[in-house]
Amino acid sequence: MTCSDEAIPVRVVRLLGDGLAEVETEAGPEEVSVALVEARAGDVVLVHAKEAIAVVPYGGENVEFRDGGARGEHRAGDGES
């Protein structure tokens, strides 16, 4: 997962402890921090710079990325999860 100006939605495969999780990305499994969110296995999280910054609400269609690229009504990081 490369760092850019947008958050990437990925699915949590399993929690690893110490605030880390294995997630499934387009490139395959990767390890990211979930210390800032309350994520569980199966959740979709938005990741920026290997840090989960929001849990996507069920359905995932109401997501707006921090770069302003509209994907719906929910803004990542606005306190909703």
Secondary structure, 3 states (H helix, E strand, C coil): CCCCCCCEEEEEEEEEECCEEEEEECCEEEEEECCCCCCCCCCEEEEECCEEEEECCCCCCCEECCCCCCCCCEECCCCCC
